[in-house]
């Protein structure tokens, strides 16, 4: 159940001594982020709020901004706004990737400028499920199936254990104002299709599906952390020489490892699917290129070069 005590316990696990930390909350105006901001306010924590107005939904975008700004004024919280110009939008290629890049550039710049400790986002358990299904459909390894990181690169996500329905219930009980993004009801994007079509069917067939999914995800996360430690041990063992840009791996030792370890090592070089199988059986002199690396197969070694 989402209440302040449960939330505080998780936040302390992620952020340590939270009373001495300063946070930057990413707040859109939706139920998730407005509940997040209210929880920080209830706890009398030190935080500022960042909001991005993409101006994609005309007046609705301005109303989203207003509800966040009004919350900040009412509670004497420092408010940071990024208004996206038409010129910035003209540089957009992939909407979601571009929006994410703009978002985190803004947040990390504020982190430095305002001397803050962490960025906090309002991702929740339903987001976890949607991401799991997307990654499952793309053939992701165990890392991609083990959930959204709760603490990564100074980004905290303390609501990941709570469902959307728990967030709505908390908002109703505490009379928290928020705005619904009507575009979420449209099936224009893969994530929206999963949210609106697939997840309701799963919950119809298995009424406690989300709760059990959360338990399974916790187990997968534990397995993944152990697995990543083993992968790092193997990488350290097979590393011959070099630096981050160019390095050589011991092919002979690598190919003696369990196939799963071999696959994950090669996956870290940007290769997927059938490419990994080809690399594992490649002859001396063969060359391969991924989105991140170029590798050349030698008789006993693999020469790797990071692409610009």
N, C-alpha and C positions, 0 to 999 in steps of 0.2 A: 504494500500500500504506500502511496506517495503522501508523506507528511514531512514536516521540517526535520524531525529527528532522524528519520531514515536518510533524507537527503544530506543532512549535515555529516552523518557518519561516512557516506560515500565520498563526499567532497574532501573530508579530512584524509581519507585513504589516498586520494589522488593528489591533493595539494599540500599535505603536511599541516603545519601550524597556520590554518586559514585566517586566524585573527590578525596575523602580522603581514598577510599577503594583500596585494592589490590586483583586482581582476578587471578584465575588459569583457563585457557581455555583448555577444552578437544578438541583437533583438530586431526581429522583423515586424512585430506587431501581432503575429499569430499566437494561438493559445500556448504553444510550447515555450516560446521565448518570453512571453509576458508572465507565464508561471515561473520560469527561471528567474526573471528579474524580481518578482515578488518574493521568492524564496530567499534571495540574497538580501532583500530589504528587511524581511522578517528577522533574519539572522544578524542584522546590523553590521554587515560586512563592508569592506572598503571596495567599491566598484564604480566603474564608469560604463557608459553604454554607447555602442556604435550601431548606426543604422545606415543602410544603403538604399537610396531611392533610384531604382533602375528606370522609372517612368515607362514601364511596359504596359501598365493597366490604367492609363489616364488618371482620372480623379481618384480611383481606388488606391493607386500608389501614394498619392498625396495624403489620403486619409490614413493609410498605414503609418506614414511618417508622423502624422499629427498625434496618433494615439501613443506612440513611443515618446515623442517630444513632450506631450502633456504629462505622461508618467514621470518623466525626468524633472520637469518643472515643479510638479506637485511634491516630489520627494527630495528635491534639491540634489539631483544627481547630474554629474557632468555628461553632456550629450554631444556625441560626435556624429556628424552627418556627411555622407558622401553623395552628392547629386551627380548622377551619370549624365553626361552631355551627349548630344546627338553625334558629335565628332567621335567620342569614345565608342559609342555603339556601332559606328560605321566600320570600326576595326574588327568587329566580331566575326568569327568564323563559326565555330561550334558554340551555340548559346550557353549550354550548361558548363562547358569547360572554361569559356571566357568569363562567365559570371563568377565561377569559383576562383579563378585567378584574380579578378578584380577585388573580390571579397577579401581574400587572405592577404593580398598586398596591402590593402587598406588597414586591416587588423594588425598586421605585424609592424607596419610603420607607426601606428598608434602605440603599440606596445613599447617601442623604443622611445618615441617622442615623449610619452607620458610617464615613462619609467614604471611600467606595470609588470606584474609577474606572470600572469596567465591570460590567455584567451579562453572564454567559456562559451560553448555552443549548446543548443537545446535539442540535440539529436536524442531520440528515444527508441524504445524497443521495436516499435513498428518500422522505424527507419532501418534497424538492424535486419529485420526480416526481409524487407524489400531489397536491401543490399545483398543479403545472402542468396536470394533467388536470382538476382542479376549475375552475381559472380558464379553461381552454380551453372547457369546457362552458358557462361563463357569458358567453362573448363578451368576455373581457378584452382590453384593448389590449396593446401590446408590453411595457409595464411589468409587467403581471400575468403575462406569459409568460416573463419574463427571470429568474425565480428569486427565492427568499427572500433578502433583503439580508444580506450577511455582516457588515456594520457599519452599524448604523442606530440613531440616538438612544441612543448609549452601550450598545447591545446587540450583543455579538459572537457569531458563530456559526461557530467554527473547524472544525467537523466536516462542513460542507456538501459538501466534496469527497469524502467517504468514504461507502461504502455500508454498509448494515446488516450485510451478511455480513463486511465487513472489521472492523467493530466487534466482532461476535461472535468473530471469529478472534483479535483482540487480547485480548479478555476471557479467552478460553480459554488462550492462550499465557501470559498474565500472572497466571492464576488469580485473576481478579477476581470477587468475589461480586456477584450481582445478582438481582433478582426479575422474573419475567415477569408482565405485566398480562394476566390471562386475558380481560378484557373486550375486548382488542384482537382476539381471535379471533371475536368476535361481529360480525355485519354490521348492527348497529343504526344506524350512522352512515355517511354517504356516504364519508368517508375510509377507514373500515374495509372497505367494499365494494370500493373501489379497491385497497386494500392486499391483500386476501385473494382477490379474484376476477380483477381486470383485470391487475395487474402480473405475477402468476405466468404468465398466458397470454402476455403480451408477451415475457417472458424465455424461455418455452418455444419461441416462434417465432423469436426473435432472442436467442441465448445471451449475446451481449455487449451487449445493449440498454442496460443501465444505464450502462455505460462510455461508449457513443456518445451517450447522452442527456446525460451530463455535459459532453461536448465541445460539443454543440450549444447547451447552456444557457450555456456560457461565451461562445460567439459571440453569442447573443441578448443577453446582459448587456452586451457591448461595444457592440452596435448601440443598445441602449436608452440607455446613458449618453450616446452621441453625440446620439441623438434628443431626450433630455431637455434637453440643452444648447441645441439648436435651438428647442425649444418655449419655453424660458425667454427666449431672445433675441427671439422673436416676441412673447411676452407683454410684455416690456419695451418693445418697439417700439409696441405698440398701446395700452399703458396711457396714459390721458389724465390722470386725476386721481383722488384719493380715498385711502382707507386700507384696512386689512384687512377692515373691516366693510362699507364701501360704496365702490364704485369704478366708473369709467366706462372702457369699452374702445372703441377706434376700429373700428367695424364695417367701414368702407370698406376700410381697410388689411388687416384680418383676412381678408375674403372674397377678397382677391387672392392669398392664400397657397395653398400646395398643400393639397388637400383633407385629407390625413392630418394636417397641422399644425392645420387648423381643427377637425377632429374632436377631437384631443387637448386643445386649449385649452378647448373646450366640455365635454369629459369632466371636466376639472379642476373644473368648476363643479357636478359631481354628476349630470350628465345622461348617459344611455346610449341605445343603439339608435336606434329610430325618432324619439325626442325630439330627438336631435342633428340629424337630417335636417330636421325641422320648423323648428328654430331657424335653420338655415342658409338656409332659403327664406322665413322669416317676414316679414310686412309690418310697417310702422310701427305701433306701439301694441300689438303682441302681447305677452302676459305668459306666463311659464313659471316653474314651481316644481319644484326637485329636493329631495332630502333635505338638501342643504347650502346651496342658494342660491335666491334669487328674481331673475329677470332680466326687464327690459322692453326690447323692441326699439324703437329710435328709427331715424330715417331714416339717420343716419350713425354712430350710436353704440349701444352696448349698456350699459344701466345695470344693475349687479349689486349685490345686497345679500345679505350672509351671514345665514342663518337662525340663530336661537338654538337 
